[in-house]
Amino acid sequence: MEPSCKEKLLNRLGRKPPGTTIVLGDILLDEYTACTRDYSANEHCVVLRKGPSLFFPGNALNVSLNIAALDGNAAILGALGTDTEADKLRSLAGDRIDSGGLIGETGRQTTLKTRLSDGNGRLLRVDREDNTPLSASVAGLLLKHADSLPAVNCAVLSDLGKGVLPDSLIAGYIRRAADKGIPVLVDPAGENIRRYAHASVLFPNLAEFNKLTSCSCANPAEAARYARGKLAEWEIGALVLKAAEAGSYLITAEEIRHVPAYCKEPACEVGAGDSFLAAFAVGIAHGLPLEESFMLSNASAAVSVSKGYTSTVSTRELTAFIGQLKQRDDRRP
């Protein structure tokens, strides 16, 4: 990250960007449960004795809360069940974001991901998912709520590719925003990249990229070169390829930029993509160009993976991290 870029980011952080960032996507509850491990000789199986649990909002709701933690105004759009997990998510969100677009759908179960761990690390993840597609009426309500929000500065879509978000909802959301000149950022999934036509920026990892494009690129650099020549055909403005320990790539029609990973020994990578996407959206909301929003998102992801659970990254934490990078560079001869 260039010194001038660090200075600019530090000057912007702490200011409240104008307008509201809307986030549409799959919503889930992350549960982390501490266990003690035993063995049943009678049943010939491992026994996990559950201890206390910690709960965190996941996916699109975590993106929204990360935006709020960076002093942005965020509005969440998505469907929940009408169960205790939905109540827990609403409680965790509190009043930090506009949650008027959280719609409880009768008969739907809120997605719950339970991670069981002992003192030596994570042992098992148990998922409870309801992948029933949203009804046409709920999809219509979500688009209507998105249209009602004033002064939207950026539209975010976080799609887990579970089939919950119908193609018509995704296309309508992207098209409505694009027609208004609102930047659209998409964390994609699935097997058809054209599903996200007219998006401003896509944010896949290498496995997601290969699946979306029916390619078999062996590494991120190869995928970046391939993507650069295809952006116009896909009708996508730019692509950010997330490559974990290899950093990430910003691909536009003009160039490919690579940023190495800032954090070499992550504690937990769950939710880091949410923090990455949220920081990029906050950069766009501040009017920063793609390159500087990209730098901001990489710094945010580095802070996120240093934590033990699904987390948000605050302005204070991000400012401190970028400040440390600046001090390190200033000490170099």
C-alpha positions as a printed NumPy array, in Angstrom:
array([[  0.   ,   0.   ,   0.   ],
       [  1.512,   3.317,  -1.097],
       [  2.174,   5.897,   1.673],
       [ -0.133,   8.418,  -0.015],
       [ -2.909,   5.804,  -0.09 ],
       [ -2.48 ,   5.1  ,   3.633],
       [ -2.71 ,   8.83 ,   4.386],
       [ -5.884,   9.161,   2.331],
       [ -7.52 ,   6.154,   3.974],
       [ -6.632,   7.399,   7.454],
       [ -8.142,  10.792,   6.608],
       [-11.398,   9.212,   5.433],
       [-11.832,   6.713,   8.257],
       [-13.838,   8.145,  11.114],
       [-15.914,  10.322,   8.832],
       [-19.446,   9.179,   8.188],
       [-20.022,   8.537,   4.472],
       [-23.146,  10.15 ,   3.033],
       [-26.168,   8.037,   2.185],
       [-27.041,   4.416,   2.916],
       [-25.516,   1.132,   1.752],
       [-28.103,  -1.579,   1.131],
       [-27.197,  -5.246,   1.575],
       [-29.309,  -8.076,   0.152],
       [-28.448, -11.688,   0.767],
       [-28.623, -14.954,   2.635],
       [-28.673, -14.532,   6.407],
       [-27.522, -17.025,   9.001],
       [-26.666, -17.4  ,  12.661],
       [-23.163, -18.578,  13.599],
       [-22.907, -20.535,  16.856],
       [-19.579, -21.393,  18.507],
       [-19.843, -24.033,  21.232],
       [-17.059, -25.06 ,  23.595],
       [-17.041, -28.796,  24.31 ],
       [-15.156, -31.342,  26.345],
       [-14.255, -34.53 ,  24.543],
       [-14.831, -38.047,  25.825],
       [-15.251, -41.531,  24.4  ],
       [-18.118, -43.991,  24.823],
       [-16.804, -47.545,  24.99 ],
       [-20.348, -48.902,  24.824],
       [-21.263, -47.062,  21.63 ],
       [-17.721, -46.921,  20.215],
       [-17.932, -43.214,  19.417],
       [-16.622, -39.846,  20.514],
       [-18.819, -37.967,  22.992],
       [-18.842, -34.169,  23.01 ],
       [-20.18 , -32.543,  26.151],
       [-21.531, -29.15 ,  25.174],
       [-20.547, -26.113,  27.163],
       [-21.514, -22.465,  26.678],
       [-22.185, -21.058,  23.201],
       [-21.432, -17.725,  21.573],
       [-23.664, -16.392,  18.782],
       [-22.821, -14.056,  15.9  ],
       [-24.734, -12.821,  12.836],
       [-23.435, -14.32 ,   9.604],
       [-23.186, -13.552,   5.907],
       [-25.29 , -10.595,   4.668],
       [-26.198,  -9.46 ,   8.174],
       [-22.532,  -9.57 ,   9.173],
       [-21.684,  -7.486,   6.086],
       [-24.241,  -4.888,   7.197],
       [-22.905,  -4.786,  10.752],
       [-19.333,  -4.441,   9.456],
       [-20.447,  -1.425,   7.415],
       [-22.004,   0.085,  10.537],
       [-18.822,  -0.628,  12.525],
       [-16.953,   1.503,   9.965],
       [-19.388,   4.383,  10.564],
       [-21.504,   3.687,   7.494],
       [-25.283,   3.644,   7.33 ],
       [-26.422,   0.129,   6.4  ],
       [-29.808,  -1.368,   5.593],
       [-30.24 ,  -5.15 ,   5.484],
       [-32.598,  -6.97 ,   3.112],
       [-33.275, -10.662,   3.586],
       [-35.565, -13.394,   4.837],
       [-35.535, -15.175,   8.168],
       [-37.709, -17.805,   9.734],
       [-40.113, -17.041,  12.542],
       [-38.083, -18.957,  15.124],
       [-35.805, -18.359,  18.095],
       [-32.758, -18.087,  15.811],
       [-34.434, -15.223,  13.95 ],
       [-35.171, -13.518,  17.267],
       [-31.529, -13.95 ,  18.261],
       [-30.354, -12.358,  14.99 ],
       [-32.677,  -9.376,  15.404],
       [-31.424,  -8.919,  18.946],
       [-27.777,  -9.119,  17.875],
       [-28.351,  -6.548,  15.128],
       [-30.048,  -4.161,  17.536],
       [-30.383,  -0.616,  16.287],
       [-26.974,  -0.425,  14.613],
       [-28.508,  -0.88 ,  11.153],
       [-31.83 ,  -0.387,   9.4  ],
       [-33.408,  -3.822,   9.79 ],
       [-36.787,  -2.911,   8.294],
       [-35.941,  -5.165,   5.356],
       [-35.627,  -8.306,   7.502],
       [-38.731, -10.292,   6.617],
       [-39.901, -13.264,   8.642],
       [-41.326, -15.934,   6.347],
       [-43.757, -18.375,   7.932],
       [-42.582, -21.97 ,   7.644],
       [-38.932, -21.073,   6.976],
       [-36.149, -22.154,   9.318],
       [-33.392, -19.639,   9.93 ],
       [-30.03 , -21.066,   8.855],
       [-27.856, -22.06 ,  11.821],
       [-24.196, -23.094,  11.628],
       [-22.916, -24.657,  14.85 ],
       [-19.158, -25.071,  15.296],
       [-18.051, -27.448,  18.044],
       [-14.55 , -27.152,  19.448],
       [-12.456, -28.355,  22.356],
       [ -9.27 , -26.93 ,  23.792],
       [ -7.265, -28.274,  20.855],
       [ -9.285, -26.66 ,  18.085],
       [-12.424, -26.983,  15.999],
       [-13.843, -30.483,  15.751],
       [-17.05 , -30.326,  13.774],
       [-19.559, -28.027,  12.085],
       [-23.254, -28.87 ,  12.028],
       [-25.463, -26.95 ,   9.573],
       [-29.211, -26.553,   9.676],
       [-30.32 , -25.018,   6.399],
       [-33.63 , -24.28 ,   4.736],
       [-32.881, -23.783,   1.041],
       [-36.465, -23.281,  -0.066],
       [-36.499, -20.427,  -2.632],
       [-38.07 , -17.209,  -1.422],
       [-41.675, -16.813,  -2.45 ],
       [-42.514, -14.271,  -5.142],
       [-44.325, -12.151,  -2.56 ],
       [-41.308, -11.988,  -0.214],
       [-38.938, -11.263,  -3.13 ],
       [-41.257,  -8.461,  -4.207],
       [-41.301,  -7.007,  -0.69 ],
       [-37.492,  -6.995,  -0.594],
       [-37.232,  -5.104,  -3.897],
       [-39.943,  -2.697,  -2.796],
       [-38.087,  -1.976,   0.436],
       [-34.841,  -1.43 ,  -1.483],
       [-36.617,   1.061,  -3.755],
       [-37.981,   2.949,  -0.74 ],
       [-34.597,   3.7  ,   0.827],
       [-33.337,   7.235,   0.143],
       [-29.835,   8.32 ,  -0.885],
       [-28.412,   4.847,  -1.556],
       [-24.643,   5.088,  -2.13 ],
       [-23.904,   1.417,  -2.84 ],
       [-25.826,  -1.852,  -3.276],
       [-24.304,  -5.097,  -1.992],
       [-25.422,  -8.642,  -2.803],
       [-24.155, -11.566,  -0.719],
       [-25.263, -14.828,  -2.333],
       [-24.435, -18.21 ,  -0.796],
       [-25.766, -19.986,  -3.865],
       [-28.117, -22.19 ,  -1.871],
       [-31.068, -21.447,  -4.135],
       [-32.823, -19.196,  -1.625],
       [-32.405, -16.043,  -3.735],
       [-34.278, -16.519,  -7.029],
       [-32.676, -15.375, -10.279],
       [-35.464, -12.836, -10.768],
       [-34.682, -11.199,  -7.405],
       [-30.95 , -11.029,  -8.131],
       [-31.466,  -9.634, -11.638],
       [-34.04 ,  -7.117, -10.443],
       [-31.847,  -5.932,  -7.573],
       [-28.773,  -5.454,  -9.76 ],
       [-30.671,  -3.866, -12.651],
       [-32.578,  -1.404, -10.452],
       [-29.367,  -0.189,  -8.81 ],
       [-27.38 ,  -0.063, -12.061],
       [-30.123,   1.929, -13.795],
       [-29.848,   4.536, -11.016],
       [-26.058,   4.707, -11.316],
       [-25.572,   3.   ,  -7.948],
       [-22.434,   0.802,  -7.715],
       [-23.289,  -2.879,  -7.196],
       [-20.886,  -5.18 ,  -5.32 ],
       [-21.553,  -8.93 ,  -5.456],
       [-20.181, -11.846,  -3.456],
       [-21.241, -14.548,  -5.957],
       [-21.896, -18.276,  -6.006],
       [-23.178, -20.888,  -8.415],
       [-22.308, -21.925, -11.95 ],
       [-23.374, -18.971, -14.096],
       [-21.428, -15.724, -13.93 ],
       [-23.918, -14.083, -16.294],
       [-26.411, -14.231, -13.447],
       [-24.61 , -11.137, -12.121],
       [-24.502,  -9.136, -15.365],
       [-24.316,  -5.353, -14.849],
       [-22.638,  -5.683, -11.444],
       [-19.847,  -3.194, -10.778],
       [-17.517,  -5.617,  -8.954],
       [-17.63 ,  -9.379,  -8.277],
       [-15.76 , -10.916,  -5.308],
       [-15.188, -14.692,  -5.838],
       [-12.398, -16.866,  -4.506],
       [-10.558, -19.177,  -6.919],
       [-12.873, -22.165,  -6.422],
       [-15.948, -19.975,  -6.872],
       [-14.411, -18.338,  -9.942],
       [-13.71 , -21.676, -11.619],
       [-17.237, -22.86 , -10.892],
       [-18.836, -19.613, -12.09 ],
       [-16.9  , -19.623, -15.355],
       [-16.581, -23.399, -15.99 ],
       [-12.812, -22.895, -15.988],
       [-10.047, -24.9  , -14.363],
       [ -7.493, -22.179, -13.618],
       [ -4.687, -23.662, -11.531],
       [ -3.888, -20.539,  -9.53 ],
       [ -5.188, -17.018,  -8.852],
       [ -2.736, -15.334, -11.233],
       [ -3.947, -17.485, -14.13 ],
       [ -7.572, -16.775, -13.224],
       [ -6.869, -13.042, -13.047],
       [ -5.392, -13.013, -16.548],
       [ -8.354, -14.951, -17.912],
       [-10.9  , -12.698, -16.191],
       [ -9.353,  -9.502, -17.519],
       [-10.157, -10.489, -21.082],
       [-13.715, -11.539, -20.26 ],
       [-15.12 ,  -8.654, -18.197],
       [-16.814,  -6.951, -21.139],
       [-18.342, -10.217, -22.335],
       [-19.66 , -10.928, -18.832],
       [-20.944,  -7.318, -18.529],
       [-19.119,  -6.863, -15.241],
       [-17.134,  -3.755, -14.39 ],
       [-14.337,  -5.344, -12.35 ],
       [-13.501,  -8.473, -10.409],
       [-11.73 ,  -8.974,  -7.09 ],
       [-10.246, -12.448,  -6.766],
       [ -9.756, -13.469,  -3.136],
       [ -6.827, -15.834,  -2.666],
       [ -6.505, -16.24 ,   1.136],
       [ -2.807, -16.502,   2.076],
       [ -1.858, -15.386,  -1.462],
       [ -3.643, -12.059,  -0.959],
       [ -6.104, -10.789,  -3.535],
       [ -6.272,  -9.432,  -7.08 ],
       [ -8.177,  -6.446,  -8.448],
       [ -8.909,  -7.04 , -12.124],
       [-10.151,  -4.292, -14.424],
       [-10.073,  -3.991, -18.197],
       [ -6.971,  -1.799, -17.847],
       [ -4.841,  -3.707, -15.34 ],
       [ -4.399,  -6.389, -12.695],
       [ -3.337,  -5.343,  -9.19 ],
       [ -2.124,  -7.838,  -6.601],
       [ -1.954,  -7.213,  -2.856],
       [ -0.205,  -9.855,  -0.697],
       [ -1.978, -11.011,   2.45 ],
       [ -1.238,  -8.716,   5.389],
       [ -1.95 , -11.431,   7.991],
       [  0.236, -14.525,   7.696],
       [ -1.136, -16.53 ,  10.666],
       [ -4.928, -16.111,  10.789],
       [ -6.785, -17.131,  13.944],
       [-10.171, -17.579,  12.246],
       [-11.148, -16.911,   8.644],
       [-14.914, -17.23 ,   9.173],
       [-16.534, -13.926,   8.24 ],
       [-13.367, -12.361,   6.832],
       [-15.007, -12.169,   3.408],
       [-17.862, -10.216,   4.99 ],
       [-15.422,  -7.702,   6.476],
       [-13.594,  -7.483,   3.13 ],
       [-16.81 ,  -6.778,   1.211],
       [-18.087,  -4.295,   3.799],
       [-14.887,  -2.246,   3.81 ],
       [-14.895,  -2.107,   0.011],
       [-18.487,  -0.841,   0.136],
       [-17.556,   1.804,   2.705],
       [-14.717,   2.937,   0.458],
       [-17.145,   3.28 ,  -2.46 ],
       [-19.592,   5.155,  -0.203],
       [-16.78 ,   7.588,   0.631],
       [-16.216,   8.165,  -3.082],
       [-12.866,   6.371,  -3.145],
       [-11.721,   4.825,  -6.446],
       [-11.657,   1.046,  -6.834],
       [ -7.929,   0.812,  -6.099],
       [ -8.196,   2.553,  -2.718],
       [-11.383,   0.721,  -1.737],
       [ -9.485,  -2.474,  -2.57 ],
       [ -6.633,  -1.502,  -0.244],
       [ -9.103,  -0.675,   2.528],
       [-10.832,  -4.046,   2.186],
       [ -7.55 ,  -5.966,   2.35 ],
       [ -6.616,  -4.189,   5.566],
       [-10.045,  -4.918,   7.043],
       [ -9.792,  -8.631,   6.214],
       [ -6.392,  -8.772,   7.925],
       [ -7.914,  -7.389,  11.121],
       [-10.874,  -9.768,  10.865],
       [ -8.831, -12.972,  10.558],
       [ -6.802, -12.   ,  13.629],
       [ -9.936, -12.547,  15.741],
       [-11.24 , -15.856,  17.021],
       [-14.806, -15.753,  15.749],
       [-17.123, -14.254,  13.138],
       [-16.556, -10.576,  13.815],
       [-16.928,  -6.974,  12.821],
       [-13.993,  -4.628,  12.255],
       [-14.333,  -1.175,  13.781],
       [-13.021,   2.152,  12.549],
       [-10.676,   2.262,  15.532],
       [ -9.226,  -1.18 ,  14.76 ],
       [ -8.826,  -0.473,  11.064],
       [ -7.275,   2.929,  11.685],
       [ -4.803,   1.375,  14.125],
       [ -3.851,  -1.352,  11.64 ],
       [ -3.304,   1.045,   8.736],
       [ -1.37 ,   3.307,  11.102],
       [  0.91 ,   0.387,  11.97 ],
       [  1.519,  -0.277,   8.281],
       [  2.379,   3.387,   7.804],
       [  4.786,   3.418,  10.76 ],
       [  6.484,   0.288,   9.466],
       [  6.963,   1.871,   6.051],
       [  8.174,   5.143,   7.599],
       [ 10.94 ,   3.261,   9.433],
       [ 12.261,   1.731,   6.248],
       [ 15.418,   3.382,   4.9  ]])
